[in-house]
């Protein structure tokens, strides 16, 4: 979890390769209306997010029901969003990918083809409620090194 541009999908892909677990990229599960709002630089409301979070929770519950682990790359900026995501699940481990505004802004300026408007970065930092129960990984390194830190930190 973390703000836009922090590397959730990239690190998630590397973790999926190393663990063999499926990766669910939360960005792929937004409604068309949510995508258009974000593209236009309009922050989502909680009412916009609830159905999206419920879809993601259903994916995770389905994997757990089959006895499988999964990776979810999701902003999950507020505690109530994380609570909604883990509802009904018996074992969730949070990883907070964390970086400073300057680094993330620099990454966003280089990102191509993503609908998230970089103008929303400040609103994401403003909304962020740092989790108390997460492995915190500073994203000041390359993605393979970050993935290794996650694996070591979670003892996977």
N, C-alpha and C positions, 0 to 999 in steps of 0.2 A: 504494500500500500504506500501511497505518497502522492505528491502533487504531480500534475502533468509534466512530462518531459524528464522525470527523474530516472527512468529506465526500467519501469515495471515489466513491460512486455519483453524487452531485450533480455533482462536477467531471468525472467520467467521462462523464456525459450531455452536458455542455457540450462536452467534447473530441470526442465522437462527432458532435455536430452540426457542429462546425467542420471536422473532418477527413473526415467521411463514412465513418469506420471503424465497424464494429460494436462495441458495448459488451457485454461479458459481465460481469454482476454476480455475483460468486462466491456471494453469499447465496442466489441462485436455484438453486444446484446442490447445496446441502446435502441430505443424507438427512433423512427425517422424524424419525428417531431423534436426529440431531444438532440439529435445530431444537428438539425437545422438551427436550433437555438444556440448551440455551442459554436457552430460555424459562424453565426452572426455576432458572436461575442456576448451572448446573453447567458448569464449563469443559470444553472438549473435550480429549481426549487425542490423542497422535500417532496412535494406532490409529484413532481416529474420523476424523482428518483425511486419512490417506493416500488412501482411495478418492475423496474429494472433490477433493483436489489432482490426482489422476490424471485425473479427469473434466475438470477445468479445463485441464490440460496437453493433453489430446486435442483440446479445442476450439481451442486455440492452434495445435497442430500441423496441424490440418485447415485453418485459415485460411492458415497459412504454405505448406502444400502447394499451395494455390490461388493463391499469389503475393499474398496480401492481408495487410494489417496489421490489427490488432485492439487493442482496449483491454480490459483486465481490471481490474475494481475488486475487490480482494481484500486481506484483512488481511495475509497473508504475513509474519507477525510475526517468524519465525525464519529464519535463513539456510538451514537444511535444507529449509524449506518453499519458499523461493524457488528453491533448487537443483532441487527436485522439479518445480516449475512450469515451469522453463526447460529441463528435460531434453529433448534432441533438437531444440531450437530453435536457429536460427542467429543470430537477432538479437532480443535482449530489452533494453528500456530500462526501468529502474525509476524511479518517482517516489514519494518518501516524503512523504506529507502529514503534517505534524507540528504538534502543538499541545500546550499545557500542560494538565494535568489539570483545572484550574478551568474553562477554556474548553470543553473537551470535555464535562465533566460538565454544564455549563449547556446545551449543545446537546442532550445526551441527555434532559434534563428536559423539553425542548420537543418531542421527537420522538414521533410517534404512529404506532401500527400496525406497529411493527417487533418481531420476536420476540426480538431480542437484549436480554437483561436488563441494565439499566444497572449492576447490582451487579457485573457482570463487568469493568467498566472497569479497576479496579485490577489484576486478573489479566492483562489485556492489556498494560498498561504494564509490569508485572513481567516478562512474557514477551518483550517487544519487544527484538529485537537489531537495532539500527540498521544499515542496509545501508551498506557502504563504497562501493558503486558506483552510488549513486542521486542523482538530482536531488532536493534537499531543498527543499520548499516549506512555509513556515510558514503556517498556515491562519488567520492573524489578519485576514483580509480577506473580502470577499464572494466567492461562488463564481465569478462572471464574471471578476473580477480574478485569482483563483487559476488559472483555466483559461488566461488570457492568460500568466501567469507560466510555466506548464508549457509552452505552445507556444513561448514565447521561449527557455526554458531547454533544450528539446530541439531547437530550431531547426527547427520544423515549420511 
